Amino acid sequence: MELEVIEAGEIRLRPFSVADIPWVYEVSLDPAVQRYLQIPIPYRMSDADYFVREMAIAAWDRRQRAEFVVERAGEGVPLGRAGFGLDGSGAAQIGYWMDPRARGRGLATAAVRALCGWGFGTLGLGLIEWRAEVGNVASRRVAEKAGFRYEAILRQRLVHRGVRVDAWIGSMLPSDLR
């Protein structure tokens, strides 16, 4: 899969580079990120290195993931992350997080919309799924504003810090993208 940049008005989504490792480390120390993401605690620089090199860059090359850094167009300052886990059959699972300094401005919603548009158009996806631990209201708000349809609570579907937790699930089809 060819590396791409997605231009979307006031934001752009670009592939990760090794220069993003310190920023990923910094954001991953945020209590909200640690509360809802399945990341190692304590979080170390080596964990950020693994995420960027293996889960973002190498997984892109293997066509398993499409991970992007969200930036304000023309500024080059990382604001967040949005990406897909690709299942190889025309479906993807979306994930995203924002730097605490960039939250509450609609940037995550804009990034999710842009990523989904790219996924349906460029990748030819037929379905994008969103999941979040029940209680992650910020993630659910972004998903719904972006056009995902909330579908259900999946009982004990996620494992978070070794404990099974309920998950909200939603989906988006190409016809749902506003």
DAHU-V794334 format. One line per field, one symbol per residue. phi: phi as a letter, one per 20 degrees, with the letter a starting at -180 (. if undefined). A space follows every 50 residues. Layout:
BEGIN
phi: ???
END
This chain:
BEGIN
phi: .ffcddebmfccdcffcffegffgggffefgffffddecfcfedgfffff gffeedfffffemebcdceecfgndmefdacbadedencncbdebbbcgg fdfndnffffffgfffgfffffemfdbcdccbfgoeffffffgfffofef dadeflfddclndfcfcecbbcdgfefe
END
